[in-house]
């Protein structure tokens, strides 16, 4: 998702890097959970170029929504989901 050049196999360069690299595993888990909930298959090779735009957009939007919810919970002092 945000890791630089991982699984790209020469198909371009990603410029997104994590500010907190230790969050990578949690973000990957969130991505797979979101895809499962939406019924979307994550490409095994990490290349999203063959994924329909609608699916990629839905996945990205869902992940963003969940991250905002988690941040709001943290800011309000609530823990959990």
Secondary structure, DSSP 8 states (H G I E B T S, - for coil): --SSSTT-TTS-------SSGGGHHHHHHHHHHHHHHHT----TTS--TTS-HHHHHHHHHHHHHHHHHHHHHHHHT----
